Protein backbone atom coordinates (compact mmCIF):
# COMPACT_ATOMS: atom_id res chain seq x y z
CA UNK A 1 0.00 0.00 0.00
CA UNK A 2 1.41 3.34 -1.10
CA UNK A 3 1.37 6.29 1.27
CA UNK A 4 1.84 9.90 0.24
CA UNK A 5 3.28 12.54 2.55
CA UNK A 6 2.82 16.15 1.44
CA UNK A 7 5.09 19.04 2.37
CA UNK A 8 4.22 22.58 1.33
CA UNK A 9 7.49 24.41 0.83
CA UNK A 10 9.06 27.71 -0.24
CA UNK A 11 7.51 31.14 -0.93
CA UNK A 12 5.56 29.66 -3.87
CA UNK A 13 3.66 27.21 -1.59
CA UNK A 14 4.78 24.27 -3.71
CA UNK A 15 3.81 20.71 -2.82
CA UNK A 16 6.73 18.33 -2.40
CA UNK A 17 5.71 14.69 -2.09
CA UNK A 18 7.34 11.69 -0.48
CA UNK A 19 5.77 8.53 -1.86
CA UNK A 20 6.51 5.42 0.19
CA UNK A 21 5.54 1.78 0.38
CA UNK A 22 5.32 -0.80 3.13
CA UNK A 23 8.93 -1.87 2.52
CA UNK A 24 10.01 1.72 3.30
CA UNK A 25 11.14 2.41 -0.25
CA UNK A 26 10.46 6.01 -1.28
CA UNK A 27 10.46 8.55 -4.10
CA UNK A 28 10.94 12.24 -3.47
CA UNK A 29 8.83 14.11 -6.01
CA UNK A 30 9.52 17.78 -6.85
CA UNK A 31 11.87 18.77 -4.00
CA UNK A 32 10.95 22.40 -3.44
CA UNK A 33 12.49 22.64 0.02
CA UNK A 34 14.06 26.06 0.51
CA UNK A 35 16.46 26.77 3.34
CA UNK A 36 17.74 24.72 6.26
CA UNK A 37 14.44 24.49 8.13
CA UNK A 38 12.49 23.03 5.22
CA UNK A 39 15.33 20.72 4.25
CA UNK A 40 15.50 19.55 7.86
CA UNK A 41 11.77 18.86 7.90
CA UNK A 42 12.06 16.70 4.79
CA UNK A 43 15.17 14.82 5.90
CA UNK A 44 13.84 14.26 9.41
CA UNK A 45 10.66 12.67 8.05
CA UNK A 46 12.71 10.32 5.88
CA UNK A 47 15.11 9.45 8.70
CA UNK A 48 12.44 8.99 11.38
CA UNK A 49 10.52 6.61 9.13
CA UNK A 50 13.71 4.80 8.09
CA UNK A 51 12.92 5.32 4.41
CA UNK A 52 15.20 4.23 1.58
CA UNK A 53 15.06 6.91 -1.11
CA UNK A 54 15.24 5.23 -4.52
CA UNK A 55 14.86 8.20 -6.87
CA UNK A 56 14.10 11.88 -7.08
CA UNK A 57 11.33 12.44 -9.65
CA UNK A 58 10.50 15.76 -11.29
CA UNK A 59 7.06 16.32 -12.77
CA UNK A 60 8.69 19.38 -14.32
CA UNK A 61 11.64 21.65 -13.63
CA UNK A 62 10.22 25.10 -12.91
CA UNK A 63 12.25 26.69 -10.18
CA UNK A 64 9.63 26.39 -7.42
CA UNK A 65 9.69 22.60 -7.87
CA UNK A 66 13.46 22.23 -7.78
CA UNK A 67 14.65 24.70 -5.16
CA UNK A 68 15.90 21.80 -3.04
CA UNK A 69 16.98 19.52 -5.88
CA UNK A 70 20.74 19.90 -5.46
CA UNK A 71 20.56 19.63 -1.67
CA UNK A 72 18.40 16.52 -1.82
CA UNK A 73 20.52 14.95 -4.54
CA UNK A 74 23.73 15.59 -2.62
CA UNK A 75 22.25 14.03 0.51
CA UNK A 76 20.71 10.88 -0.99
CA UNK A 77 22.87 10.36 -4.11
CA UNK A 78 20.11 8.77 -6.19
CA UNK A 79 19.29 9.46 -9.85
CA UNK A 80 16.93 12.26 -10.83
CA UNK A 81 14.16 11.09 -13.19
CA UNK A 82 12.55 13.55 -15.60
CA UNK A 83 11.40 13.94 -19.21
CA UNK A 84 14.23 14.76 -21.59
CA UNK A 85 12.40 17.76 -23.03
CA UNK A 86 12.35 19.36 -19.57
CA UNK A 87 16.14 19.53 -19.35
CA UNK A 88 16.10 22.93 -21.05
CA UNK A 89 13.79 24.26 -18.32
CA UNK A 90 16.09 22.90 -15.62
CA UNK A 91 19.07 24.57 -17.25
CA UNK A 92 17.28 27.93 -17.31
CA UNK A 93 16.76 28.08 -13.56
CA UNK A 94 19.83 30.15 -12.66
CA UNK A 95 18.54 32.85 -15.02
CA UNK A 96 15.00 32.58 -13.67
CA UNK A 97 16.27 32.81 -10.08
CA UNK A 98 18.09 36.00 -10.95
CA UNK A 99 14.76 37.50 -12.02
CA UNK A 100 13.38 36.73 -8.58
CA UNK A 101 16.42 38.31 -6.95
CA UNK A 102 18.35 35.32 -5.67
CA UNK A 103 21.21 33.07 -6.74
CA UNK A 104 20.65 29.50 -7.92
CA UNK A 105 23.44 27.21 -9.08
CA UNK A 106 23.06 24.95 -12.13
CA UNK A 107 22.15 21.41 -11.15
CA UNK A 108 25.01 18.92 -11.10
CA UNK A 109 24.13 15.25 -10.77
CA UNK A 110 22.91 12.08 -12.46
CA UNK A 111 19.77 12.49 -14.57
CA UNK A 112 17.83 9.67 -16.21
CA UNK A 113 15.14 10.45 -18.77
CA UNK A 114 11.58 9.15 -18.76
CA UNK A 115 9.25 8.70 -21.72
CA UNK A 116 5.50 8.60 -22.24
CA UNK A 117 4.08 5.16 -21.47
CA UNK A 118 7.07 3.92 -19.49
CA UNK A 119 6.59 2.67 -15.96
CA UNK A 120 8.75 3.16 -12.91
CA UNK A 121 8.44 0.93 -9.91
CA UNK A 122 8.64 1.42 -6.20
CA UNK A 123 9.00 -2.16 -5.06
CA UNK A 124 5.96 -3.91 -6.54
CA UNK A 125 4.02 -0.68 -7.08
CA UNK A 126 3.99 0.68 -10.62
CA UNK A 127 3.66 4.24 -11.85
CA UNK A 128 2.84 4.97 -15.48
CA UNK A 129 4.48 8.03 -17.00
CA UNK A 130 2.06 10.39 -18.75
CA UNK A 131 3.56 13.16 -20.88
CA UNK A 132 1.30 16.17 -20.27
CA UNK A 133 2.90 19.25 -21.88
CA UNK A 134 1.43 22.73 -21.88
CA UNK A 135 2.50 24.20 -18.56
CA UNK A 136 6.03 23.22 -19.54
CA UNK A 137 7.23 21.20 -22.53
CA UNK A 138 8.44 18.08 -20.73
CA UNK A 139 5.88 17.96 -17.95
CA UNK A 140 4.91 14.49 -16.78
CA UNK A 141 2.32 13.04 -14.42
CA UNK A 142 2.71 9.80 -12.46
CA UNK A 143 -0.33 7.53 -12.50
CA UNK A 144 -0.81 4.67 -10.06
CA UNK A 145 -3.73 2.68 -11.43
CA UNK A 146 -3.86 0.13 -8.60
CA UNK A 147 -4.59 2.76 -5.95
CA UNK A 148 -6.22 5.24 -8.32
CA UNK A 149 -4.18 8.37 -7.89
CA UNK A 150 -2.11 10.62 -10.11
CA UNK A 151 0.58 13.11 -9.14
CA UNK A 152 -0.12 15.84 -11.65
CA UNK A 153 2.38 18.60 -10.91
CA UNK A 154 1.17 21.94 -12.26
CA UNK A 155 -1.16 20.60 -14.94
CA UNK A 156 -4.47 20.23 -13.10
CA UNK A 157 -5.51 21.88 -9.85
CA UNK A 158 -8.64 21.96 -7.73
CA UNK A 159 -10.88 24.16 -9.87
CA UNK A 160 -8.07 25.40 -12.07
CA UNK A 161 -5.24 24.51 -14.45
CA UNK A 162 -1.56 25.38 -14.73
CA UNK A 163 -0.46 28.75 -16.04
CA UNK A 164 0.80 28.87 -19.61
CA UNK A 165 2.44 32.30 -19.76
CA UNK A 166 5.87 30.95 -18.81
CA UNK A 167 8.63 29.95 -21.24
CA UNK A 168 7.32 27.41 -23.78
CA UNK A 169 3.89 27.30 -22.16
CA UNK A 170 0.97 26.56 -24.47
CA UNK A 171 -2.64 26.94 -23.35
CA UNK A 172 -4.26 24.81 -26.03
CA UNK A 173 -1.67 22.09 -25.55
CA UNK A 174 -2.32 22.08 -21.81
CA UNK A 175 -6.08 21.69 -22.30
CA UNK A 176 -5.46 18.86 -24.76
CA UNK A 177 -3.10 17.13 -22.32
CA UNK A 178 -5.70 17.26 -19.56
CA UNK A 179 -8.52 16.02 -21.77
CA UNK A 180 -6.61 13.19 -23.44
CA UNK A 181 -4.30 12.03 -20.63
CA UNK A 182 -6.01 12.85 -17.32
CA UNK A 183 -9.74 13.04 -17.98
CA UNK A 184 -9.65 9.52 -19.47
CA UNK A 185 -8.67 8.14 -16.05
CA UNK A 186 -11.32 6.76 -13.69
CA UNK A 187 -13.43 9.50 -12.16
CA UNK A 188 -12.52 8.52 -8.61
CA UNK A 189 -8.79 8.87 -9.34
CA UNK A 190 -7.33 11.23 -6.74
CA UNK A 191 -5.20 14.09 -8.05
CA UNK A 192 -2.21 15.34 -6.06
CA UNK A 193 -1.29 18.70 -7.54
CA UNK A 194 1.83 20.83 -7.43
CA UNK A 195 0.04 23.50 -5.39
CA UNK A 196 -3.10 23.51 -3.29
CA UNK A 197 -5.41 20.73 -2.16
CA UNK A 198 -5.92 17.28 -3.67
CA UNK A 199 -8.91 16.84 -5.96
CA UNK A 200 -10.40 14.08 -8.13
CA UNK A 201 -10.64 13.53 -11.87
CA UNK A 202 -14.43 13.19 -11.87
CA UNK A 203 -14.90 16.38 -9.88
CA UNK A 204 -12.70 18.37 -12.25
CA UNK A 205 -14.40 16.96 -15.34
CA UNK A 206 -17.74 18.14 -13.99
CA UNK A 207 -16.82 21.36 -12.22
CA UNK A 208 -13.54 22.80 -13.48
CA UNK A 209 -14.44 26.13 -15.15
CA UNK A 210 -11.82 25.65 -17.87
CA UNK A 211 -13.79 22.73 -19.36
C-alpha positions in Angstrom: 0.0 0.0 0.0 1.4 3.3 -1.1 1.4 6.3 1.3 1.8 9.9 0.2 3.3 12.5 2.5 2.8 16.1 1.4 5.1 19.0 2.4 4.2 22.6 1.3 7.5 24.4 0.8 9.1 27.7 -0.2 7.5 31.1 -0.9 5.6 29.7 -3.9 3.7 27.2 -1.6 4.8 24.3 -3.7 3.8 20.7 -2.8 6.7 18.3 -2.4 5.7 14.7 -2.1 7.3 11.7 -0.5 5.8 8.5 -1.9 6.5 5.4 0.2 5.5 1.8 0.4 5.3 -0.8 3.1 8.9 -1.9 2.5 10.0 1.7 3.3 11.1 2.4 -0.3 10.5 6.0 -1.3 10.5 8.5 -4.1 10.9 12.2 -3.5 8.8 14.1 -6.0 9.5 17.8 -6.8 11.9 18.8 -4.0 10.9 22.4 -3.4 12.5 22.6 0.0 14.1 26.1 0.5 16.5 26.8 3.3 17.7 24.7 6.3 14.4 24.5 8.1 12.5 23.0 5.2 15.3 20.7 4.3 15.5 19.6 7.9 11.8 18.9 7.9 12.1 16.7 4.8 15.2 14.8 5.9 13.8 14.3 9.4 10.7 12.7 8.1 12.7 10.3 5.9 15.1 9.5 8.7 12.4 9.0 11.4 10.5 6.6 9.1 13.7 4.8 8.1 12.9 5.3 4.4 15.2 4.2 1.6 15.1 6.9 -1.1 15.2 5.2 -4.5 14.9 8.2 -6.9 14.1 11.9 -7.1 11.3 12.4 -9.6 10.5 15.8 -11.3 7.1 16.3 -12.8 8.7 19.4 -14.3 11.6 21.7 -13.6 10.2 25.1 -12.9 12.2 26.7 -10.2 9.6 26.4 -7.4 9.7 22.6 -7.9 13.5 22.2 -7.8 14.7 24.7 -5.2 15.9 21.8 -3.0 17.0 19.5 -5.9 20.7 19.9 -5.5 20.6 19.6 -1.7 18.4 16.5 -1.8 20.5 14.9 -4.5 23.7 15.6 -2.6 22.2 14.0 0.5 20.7 10.9 -1.0 22.9 10.4 -4.1 20.1 8.8 -6.2 19.3 9.5 -9.9 16.9 12.3 -10.8 14.2 11.1 -13.2 12.6 13.5 -15.6 11.4 13.9 -19.2 14.2 14.8 -21.6 12.4 17.8 -23.0 12.4 19.4 -19.6 16.1 19.5 -19.3 16.1 22.9 -21.0 13.8 24.3 -18.3 16.1 22.9 -15.6 19.1 24.6 -17.3 17.3 27.9 -17.3 16.8 28.1 -13.6 19.8 30.2 -12.7 18.5 32.9 -15.0 15.0 32.6 -13.7 16.3 32.8 -10.1 18.1 36.0 -11.0 14.8 37.5 -12.0 13.4 36.7 -8.6 16.4 38.3 -7.0 18.3 35.3 -5.7 21.2 33.1 -6.7 20.6 29.5 -7.9 23.4 27.2 -9.1 23.1 25.0 -12.1 22.2 21.4 -11.1 25.0 18.9 -11.1 24.1 15.3 -10.8 22.9 12.1 -12.5 19.8 12.5 -14.6 17.8 9.7 -16.2 15.1 10.4 -18.8 11.6 9.2 -18.8 9.2 8.7 -21.7 5.5 8.6 -22.2 4.1 5.2 -21.5 7.1 3.9 -19.5 6.6 2.7 -16.0 8.8 3.2 -12.9 8.4 0.9 -9.9 8.6 1.4 -6.2 9.0 -2.2 -5.1 6.0 -3.9 -6.5 4.0 -0.7 -7.1 4.0 0.7 -10.6 3.7 4.2 -11.9 2.8 5.0 -15.5 4.5 8.0 -17.0 2.1 10.4 -18.7 3.6 13.2 -20.9 1.3 16.2 -20.3 2.9 19.3 -21.9 1.4 22.7 -21.9 2.5 24.2 -18.6 6.0 23.2 -19.5 7.2 21.2 -22.5 8.4 18.1 -20.7 5.9 18.0 -17.9 4.9 14.5 -16.8 2.3 13.0 -14.4 2.7 9.8 -12.5 -0.3 7.5 -12.5 -0.8 4.7 -10.1 -3.7 2.7 -11.4 -3.9 0.1 -8.6 -4.6 2.8 -6.0 -6.2 5.2 -8.3 -4.2 8.4 -7.9 -2.1 10.6 -10.1 0.6 13.1 -9.1 -0.1 15.8 -11.6 2.4 18.6 -10.9 1.2 21.9 -12.3 -1.2 20.6 -14.9 -4.5 20.2 -13.1 -5.5 21.9 -9.8 -8.6 22.0 -7.7 -10.9 24.2 -9.9 -8.1 25.4 -12.1 -5.2 24.5 -14.5 -1.6 25.4 -14.7 -0.5 28.7 -16.0 0.8 28.9 -19.6 2.4 32.3 -19.8 5.9 31.0 -18.8 8.6 29.9 -21.2 7.3 27.4 -23.8 3.9 27.3 -22.2 1.0 26.6 -24.5 -2.6 26.9 -23.3 -4.3 24.8 -26.0 -1.7 22.1 -25.5 -2.3 22.1 -21.8 -6.1 21.7 -22.3 -5.5 18.9 -24.8 -3.1 17.1 -22.3 -5.7 17.3 -19.6 -8.5 16.0 -21.8 -6.6 13.2 -23.4 -4.3 12.0 -20.6 -6.0 12.9 -17.3 -9.7 13.0 -18.0 -9.7 9.5 -19.5 -8.7 8.1 -16.0 -11.3 6.8 -13.7 -13.4 9.5 -12.2 -12.5 8.5 -8.6 -8.8 8.9 -9.3 -7.3 11.2 -6.7 -5.2 14.1 -8.0 -2.2 15.3 -6.1 -1.3 18.7 -7.5 1.8 20.8 -7.4 0.0 23.5 -5.4 -3.1 23.5 -3.3 -5.4 20.7 -2.2 -5.9 17.3 -3.7 -8.9 16.8 -6.0 -10.4 14.1 -8.1 -10.6 13.5 -11.9 -14.4 13.2 -11.9 -14.9 16.4 -9.9 -12.7 18.4 -12.2 -14.4 17.0 -15.3 -17.7 18.1 -14.0 -16.8 21.4 -12.2 -13.5 22.8 -13.5 -14.4 26.1 -15.1 -11.8 25.7 -17.9 -13.8 22.7 -19.4 
